[in-house]
Amino acid sequence: MEFFPIFLDIREQPVVVIGGGDVALRKVNLLRSAGARVTVISPEAHQGIRALADNGEIEWRAEAYGDDHLAGARLVMAATNLAEVNARVAQTARQAGIPVNVADNPDKGSFITPSIIDRSPVMIAVSTGGAAPVLARLIRTRLEALIPAAYGRLGGLAQRYRETVKQRFSDVSRRRRFWEKVLTGGVAERIFAGDLSGADMAMEQALEAASDTPPGGEVYLVGAGPGDPDLISFRALRLMQQADVVVYDRLVSKPILEMTRRDADRVYVGKERNRHAMRQEEINRLLADLAKQGKRVLRLKGGDPFIFGRGGEEIDTLAEEGVPFQVIPAITAASGCAAYSGIPLTHRDYAQSVTFVTGHLKDGTINLNWPQLAQPRQTVVFYMGLLGLPIIRDKLIEHGVPPTMPIALIQQGTTENQRVFTGALENIQEVVEREKPKPPTLIIVGEVVELRDKLNWYQNAPKALGDKLWASIPDDGDQQGSLLDDHRTLD
Ligand SMILES: C[S@@+](CC[C@H](N)C(=O)[O-])C[C@H]1O[C@@H](n2cnc3c(N)ncnc32)[C@H](O)[C@@H]1O
């Protein structure tokens, strides 16, 4: 973060604008709308500045800039068309410790002004740190379209009732839930429909009807998908933003975790080297206990919670103890990796069925129905199969799969760190030794893999973020995956 975003109270504060042209006028208008006492310093001034000065709304001093003009200012805007004057203003202000903005030259000033969407009292500021003002304006335009003007009125209602609601609910989480209901329910609808008195009435009713009993907790078992944040569902996003506690493990990528409510408590229950892992039974217990404390608990899981995710066990405990829950499905690694690597899992000419299996090692072996997996005209997808790959290869060949059968390994599928390695069953281990794929990696075996040459579309550019997308996944083949417990294999 290059600039720290804040909203400043400059009501009745002295602010100096150096310059008298169009740009200066825009700054003056903005500052006045925030209630500042504005003085403009410029030998010449735009008609609009003169008019404001004539009305006594600002002070205009028709003088060339001198450093004394900054004395006592709380904020300074350098907006002349002379770079050397702007630079001098910036230097003097910085030396005096006064925040200064230099129009069109963010590097010289100490603060920048964002693009804003004004739905007072709701104010949305967008900044690219001066890197791409046009992009900031573009984003602002999109947000303008998304956020109706009525949000300002909704903000006004919230402001009017703030104290009353605070008195009514001393408990913060109850208060928060009340507001969430009001701002997304009938009261908001009336505001959007322009029925302000109806909204006030509905608000009074809501306050009256609000129960004093502590709110019940709930668990949201939410699939976070394979990694690309764009792939999560609207419903998942909504619940991610309203949960009080987030219980997550190592398969949830960082960008997705960052989409959860900022002030929610976060509990990491995944395995990390040198860090104590929570066993599955402990996680089940934790979810139930948190919900019983009245919390809305987000249990965020990589991929789909019901596909090799032990989601069933987690809600089993909840069901037994009468804790309400919801399950939100998501794109599983097989679908995500297949799509992003251009490998259709089924195809009329090559595969009439697809099977998802876990390739985890247990006691040095993989217990699967190999004769069935070796049948022709099918695709087999192995989750958690990287460590057991030599066994998978041997077993498939032993049961009749041709050694030349195409196979793909997809590392960190759907993310900017996706890498895809292809080969034939007989030589895939050489590929692994050479390329050293990192977890999480998915394995696809079948003729459909050949289609990738033609259908590959996803062009990712790995970022500096590197492997930190999943900071907590060990890449050393550590088999102590607590979450997987008896799966016991990270990859
Ligand atoms: C415990 S399973 C969880 C599966 C998850 N519930 C799902 O539906 O995708 C973990 C395995 O899923 C696979 N996996 C999950 N996300 C992946 C990704 N983004 N890229 C490749 N493989 C992934 C890997 O094989 C990993 O070892």
The ligand as a Tripos MOL2 file, in Angstrom:
@<TRIPOS>MOLECULE
LIG
   27    29     1     0     0
SMALL
NO_CHARGES

@<TRIPOS>ATOM
      1 C1         -8.1820  -32.6410    0.5880 C.3       1 LIG1
      2 S1         -8.4030  -32.5090   -1.1250 S.3       1 LIG1
      3 C2         -9.5980  -31.2460   -1.1690 C.3       1 LIG1
      4 C3        -10.3980  -31.2260   -2.3980 C.3       1 LIG1
      5 C4        -11.4030  -30.1020   -2.4460 C.3       1 LIG1
      6 N1        -12.4430  -30.2870   -1.4740 N.3       1 LIG1
      7 C5        -12.0010  -29.9120   -3.8240 C.2       1 LIG1
      8 O1        -13.2070  -30.1160   -3.9960 O.co2     1 LIG1
      9 O2        -11.2680  -29.5540   -4.7380 O.co2     1 LIG1
     10 C6         -6.9250  -31.7320   -1.6020 C.3       1 LIG1
     11 C7         -6.4760  -32.0730   -3.0110 C.3       1 LIG1
     12 O3         -7.2790  -31.3960   -3.9650 O.3       1 LIG1
     13 C8         -6.5000  -31.0920   -5.0980 C.3       1 LIG1
     14 N2         -6.5590  -29.6410   -5.2980 N.ar      1 LIG1
     15 C9         -7.2610  -28.7480   -4.5800 C.ar      1 LIG1
     16 N3         -7.1360  -27.5220   -5.1040 N.ar      1 LIG1
     17 C10        -6.3200  -27.6470   -6.1710 C.ar      1 LIG1
     18 C11        -5.8080  -26.7400   -7.1370 C.ar      1 LIG1
     19 N4         -6.1250  -25.4570   -7.1050 N.pl3     1 LIG1
     20 N5         -4.9830  -27.2100   -8.0820 N.ar      1 LIG1
     21 C12        -4.6570  -28.5120   -8.1320 C.ar      1 LIG1
     22 N6         -5.1200  -29.4200   -7.2670 N.ar      1 LIG1
     23 C13        -5.9480  -28.9960   -6.3000 C.ar      1 LIG1
     24 C14        -5.0860  -31.5750   -4.8460 C.3       1 LIG1
     25 O4         -4.9700  -32.8600   -5.4120 O.3       1 LIG1
     26 C15        -5.0640  -31.6350   -3.3360 C.3       1 LIG1
     27 O5         -4.1350  -32.5780   -2.8810 O.3       1 LIG1
@<TRIPOS>BOND
     1     1     2 1
     2     2     3 1
     3     2    10 1
     4     3     4 1
     5     4     5 1
     6     5     6 1
     7     5     7 1
     8     7     8 2
     9     7     9 1
    10    10    11 1
    11    11    12 1
    12    11    26 1
    13    12    13 1
    14    13    14 1
    15    13    24 1
    16    14    15 ar
    17    14    23 ar
    18    15    16 ar
    19    16    17 ar
    20    17    18 ar
    21    17    23 ar
    22    18    19 1
    23    18    20 ar
    24    20    21 ar
    25    21    22 ar
    26    22    23 ar
    27    24    25 1
    28    24    26 1
    29    26    27 1
@<TRIPOS>SUBSTRUCTURE
     1 LIG1         1 GROUP 0 **** ****
